[in-house]
Amino acid sequence: MKNIRITKSFCCIIILLFLFSVPFISAQNPQFKYERRIYLWDVTLSMKGYQGNTPNIYDEVVKAIKTDINSIADEDTEIIVLPFQVSILEEWREKATEEGKRNIIQKIEKYKNDKITNTNICYPLSNIMQKYLSNDKRNVLLLLTDGKHTPTAEYPKDCLIELIRSWCEFASETDSYAFYVMLTQFAKDEELIRVISETCRINAVEGTNINFIELYPYTIGKYNIKDDEGKTWMAKVECKKHVRIPDGIKIKLKAIDDKYFDVDTIVDLRDNNFKFNLRQRYTYEELQELLPHEENRHVRIAISIANQQDFPLVSLLLDEIDFEYVYKPEKTLKIYVQD
């Protein structure tokens, strides 16, 4: 076979074309989705200790929201703040630039509402699901309430329960994740907590610390069944906030119904990555006979935090990763540059 010869100038053009194409490639990759961060903020008077029947946590919650907003590192993140009582009262949107953060925090600090109402969580949450979650973004919802949903004829308690039950499928389709934050003991509802625990992509959290650490995992590379058996693979986690990822987090990985490959392990998260091994269930010769030859395939791996109880503020914004494998060595092209 003849070597391919190209000039230095042509080589430079190829490199430049590749560099200019990177933003486009990144935009098409789910790993590079921009984030939309939504704060559904309960501003009923109970947040201010109405008639002395509830604790006054209003200023504490405002401070917590400000801390979380200021921790956002990616300026392309879209911030939406939605104060609510029986419905959404205001809508404030900004990009997470220094100016954008400053503008939206000023609106939070200056906001005043002394209307005496009950708390309707079902209607605002259904509004979020209908209007505020974008398929082309990674959506993170923080629902902050100091009380339970107040049942009405139009919005009974079952309304919220059924809405939470439908969240898993809906959130998987829209690449969304939610934190149901019970700011005080008066917001705790054992039935609701149980339903949330049975639903994917939503966590129930107690207290006013909402500076969550959301990690987005993704794999690097392809597995070649001829050359890579026994090789250790690395997956990275991405965090778009100015927060320190705590030490000691353990990641659980398990292959999902794959008859050719197996992963079933718990590994340490260190330096924003974790390592694992993919085990072939058959020899290379057997896999050559068994695997379809039309296209590369993927191993689906369920992923979770094994010691979640020790890290309630840390969450994975993905419950599975794909690992691509190839059934034959990939062809390579050698390019020689002529002086």
C-alpha positions in Angstrom: 0.0 0.0 0.0 1.3 3.5 -0.8 1.8 6.0 1.9 -0.4 9.1 1.8 1.6 12.3 1.4 0.3 15.7 2.1 1.9 19.1 2.4 2.4 21.0 5.6 0.0 23.7 4.6 -2.7 21.1 3.8 -2.1 19.5 7.2 -2.5 22.8 8.9 -5.9 23.3 7.1 -7.1 19.9 8.3 -6.1 20.7 11.9 -7.9 24.1 11.8 -11.0 22.5 10.4 -11.0 20.0 13.2 -10.6 22.7 15.8 -13.4 24.8 14.5 -15.7 21.7 14.4 -15.1 20.9 18.1 -17.8 23.3 19.4 -20.4 21.8 17.0 -19.4 18.3 18.0 -19.6 19.2 21.7 -23.1 20.7 21.2 -24.4 17.5 19.8 -23.0 15.4 22.6 -25.3 15.0 25.7 -22.3 15.3 27.9 -22.0 18.9 26.8 -25.6 19.9 27.3 -26.0 23.3 29.0 -27.8 23.2 32.3 -31.1 24.9 33.2 -31.4 25.3 37.0 -34.9 25.9 38.4 -35.7 27.1 41.9 -39.4 26.6 42.7 -39.4 28.6 45.9 -42.2 28.5 48.5 -43.0 32.0 49.7 -46.1 31.4 51.8 -46.2 33.3 55.1 -45.4 30.1 57.1 -41.8 30.6 55.8 -41.7 33.8 58.0 -43.2 32.0 61.0 -46.8 33.1 60.4 -48.6 33.7 63.8 -45.8 31.9 65.6 -47.0 28.5 64.4 -44.0 27.7 62.2 -40.2 28.6 62.4 -39.1 31.7 60.6 -36.7 30.4 58.0 -37.3 32.9 55.3 -33.9 34.7 55.5 -32.1 31.4 56.0 -33.6 30.0 52.8 -32.8 33.2 50.9 -29.2 32.9 52.0 -29.1 29.2 50.9 -30.5 30.0 47.5 -27.9 32.8 47.1 -25.1 30.4 48.1 -26.2 27.8 45.6 -26.5 30.3 42.8 -23.1 31.8 43.5 -21.5 28.3 43.4 -22.5 27.8 39.8 -19.3 27.7 37.7 -20.6 27.4 34.1 -21.7 30.8 32.8 -23.9 29.1 30.2 -26.1 27.7 32.9 -29.6 29.2 32.8 -31.0 30.1 36.2 -34.8 30.4 36.7 -36.3 31.4 40.0 -40.1 30.9 40.5 -41.6 32.1 43.8 -44.9 30.3 44.5 -47.8 30.0 46.9 -50.9 28.4 45.3 -49.4 29.1 41.9 -46.2 30.5 40.4 -46.1 34.2 41.2 -43.1 35.5 39.4 -40.5 34.3 36.8 -36.9 35.5 36.8 -34.4 34.2 34.3 -30.7 34.9 34.0 -27.5 33.3 32.6 -25.0 32.3 35.4 -22.6 35.1 34.5 -21.4 37.4 37.3 -23.9 40.0 36.2 -26.7 37.5 35.8 -26.2 36.0 39.2 -26.1 39.5 40.7 -29.3 40.5 38.9 -31.3 37.5 40.0 -30.0 37.6 43.6 -31.1 41.2 43.9 -34.6 40.2 42.8 -34.7 37.4 45.4 -33.5 39.8 48.2 -36.0 42.5 47.3 -39.0 40.2 46.8 -41.9 40.8 49.2 -45.2 39.0 49.3 -47.6 39.1 52.3 -50.6 37.3 50.8 -52.2 34.8 53.2 -52.6 31.6 51.2 -52.3 27.8 51.6 -49.5 25.9 49.9 -50.4 24.2 46.5 -47.4 22.2 45.3 -49.2 20.1 42.7 -50.2 22.9 40.4 -46.8 24.7 40.3 -45.0 21.4 39.8 -47.3 20.4 36.9 -46.6 23.9 35.5 -42.8 23.1 35.7 -43.3 19.8 33.9 -45.4 21.4 31.1 -43.5 24.6 30.5 -40.1 24.8 32.0 -38.1 21.7 31.2 -36.2 21.8 27.9 -35.2 18.7 26.0 -32.1 20.3 24.7 -30.8 21.1 28.3 -29.9 19.2 31.4 -32.7 20.3 33.8 -32.2 20.5 37.6 -35.2 21.4 39.7 -35.0 22.4 43.3 -38.5 22.4 44.9 -38.2 24.2 48.2 -41.1 24.1 50.7 -41.6 24.4 54.4 -44.9 22.6 54.4 -47.1 19.9 52.9 -49.4 20.3 49.9 -52.8 21.6 51.1 -55.5 19.4 49.5 -58.4 21.0 47.7 -61.2 19.7 45.6 -59.3 20.5 42.4 -55.9 19.5 43.7 -56.3 16.6 46.3 -53.3 15.0 48.0 -53.3 12.2 45.4 -52.6 14.8 42.7 -49.1 15.4 44.1 -48.5 11.6 44.7 -49.5 10.7 41.1 -47.4 13.6 39.7 -44.3 12.3 41.6 -45.0 8.7 40.4 -45.1 10.0 36.8 -41.8 11.9 37.2 -39.4 9.0 36.5 -40.5 8.4 32.9 -41.0 12.1 32.2 -37.6 13.1 33.6 -35.8 10.4 31.7 -37.3 11.7 28.5 -36.4 15.4 29.2 -33.0 14.7 30.9 -34.3 16.2 34.2 -33.5 15.7 37.9 -35.3 17.0 41.0 -34.7 17.6 44.6 -37.8 17.8 46.8 -36.5 19.8 49.7 -38.5 19.6 52.9 -37.1 22.7 54.7 -38.8 22.0 58.1 -40.3 19.1 59.9 -43.8 20.4 58.9 -43.0 19.5 55.3 -42.3 15.9 56.1 -44.8 13.4 54.7 -44.0 9.8 55.1 -46.1 8.6 52.2 -44.6 11.2 49.9 -41.1 10.3 51.0 -41.8 6.7 50.2 -43.1 7.5 46.7 -40.1 9.7 46.0 -37.8 6.9 47.1 -39.5 4.6 44.6 -39.1 7.1 41.8 -36.0 7.7 39.7 -34.3 11.1 39.2 -35.8 12.7 42.3 -34.5 12.8 45.9 -36.2 13.9 49.1 -33.9 16.1 51.2 -34.5 17.6 54.6 -33.1 20.9 55.9 -32.1 24.3 54.5 -28.7 23.3 53.1 -29.4 23.2 49.4 -25.8 23.5 48.1 -26.0 20.2 46.4 -23.2 18.6 44.5 -24.5 17.2 41.2 -22.2 14.9 39.3 -22.6 13.9 35.7 -20.7 10.7 34.8 -19.5 9.7 31.3 -17.1 7.1 29.9 -14.1 7.6 27.7 -13.0 5.3 24.9 -14.2 2.1 23.3 -13.7 -1.5 24.3 -12.1 -3.8 21.7 -12.9 -7.4 22.3 -9.6 -8.5 20.7 -7.2 -6.2 22.4 -8.8 -4.9 25.6 -9.8 -7.9 27.7 -8.7 -7.4 31.3 -8.0 -3.7 30.7 -9.0 -1.1 33.4 -11.3 1.6 32.1 -11.9 5.1 33.5 -15.0 7.1 33.6 -15.1 10.8 34.6 -17.6 12.9 36.5 -18.4 16.5 35.6 -19.5 19.1 38.2 -20.4 22.5 37.0 -20.3 24.2 40.4 -17.5 25.8 42.5 -17.8 23.1 45.2 -15.4 20.5 46.6 -16.3 16.9 45.9 -15.9 15.1 49.2 -13.6 12.2 49.7 -14.9 8.7 50.3 -17.7 8.5 47.7 -18.2 5.0 46.3 -19.7 4.3 42.9 -21.7 1.1 42.2 -21.8 -0.2 38.7 -23.8 -3.1 37.3 -24.4 -4.2 33.7 -28.0 -4.2 32.7 -29.1 -7.5 31.2 -26.1 -8.0 28.9 -25.4 -11.5 27.8 -21.9 -10.9 26.5 -20.3 -8.6 29.1 -20.5 -8.2 32.8 -19.8 -5.4 35.3 -20.8 -5.8 39.0 -18.5 -3.8 41.3 -18.2 -0.9 43.8 -15.2 1.4 43.2 -13.9 4.7 44.7 -14.5 8.1 43.2 -11.1 9.9 43.1 -10.0 13.1 41.4 -13.3 13.3 39.5 -13.0 9.8 38.0 -13.5 6.2 38.8 -12.0 3.0 37.3 -13.6 -0.3 36.6 -13.2 -3.6 34.6 -15.5 -4.9 31.9 -15.5 -8.8 32.0 -16.1 -10.8 28.9 -18.5 -13.7 29.5 -16.9 -15.6 26.5 -13.5 -15.9 24.9 -12.6 -13.7 21.9 -13.2 -16.6 19.5 -16.6 -17.3 21.0 -17.6 -13.6 20.9 -16.6 -13.4 17.2 -19.2 -16.1 16.5 -21.9 -14.7 18.9 -21.7 -10.9 18.3 -23.6 -9.3 15.5 -21.2 -7.9 12.9 -23.4 -5.1 11.5 -22.4 -2.3 13.9 -20.7 -1.5 17.2 -22.8 -2.3 20.3 -23.2 -0.8 23.7 -23.1 -2.2 27.3 -25.7 -0.4 29.5 -24.3 0.0 33.0 -26.5 1.1 35.9 -24.7 3.5 38.1 -25.4 4.9 41.6 -23.7 6.1 44.8 -23.2 3.0 46.9 -22.9 4.9 50.2 -25.5 7.5 49.5 -26.6 7.7 53.1 -23.2 9.2 54.0 -23.4 11.9 51.3 -27.1 13.2 51.2 -26.1 16.3 49.3 -24.2 14.4 46.5 -26.2 13.1 43.5 -25.6 11.5 40.2 -27.5 13.2 37.4 -27.6 10.0 35.4 -28.6 6.5 36.5 -26.8 4.6 33.7 -23.9 5.0 31.3 -23.3 3.4 27.9 -20.0 1.7 27.1 -19.4 1.1 23.4 -17.5 -2.0 22.3 -16.2 -3.1 18.9 -15.9 -6.7 17.7 -12.7 -6.2 15.5 -9.6 -4.0 15.6 -10.3 -0.5 14.3 -8.5 0.5 11.1 -5.9 3.2 11.4 -4.7 5.7 8.8 -1.1 6.7 8.8 -0.3 10.2 7.5 3.2 11.3 6.5 4.0 15.0 6.2 6.4 15.8 3.4 9.1 18.3 4.3 
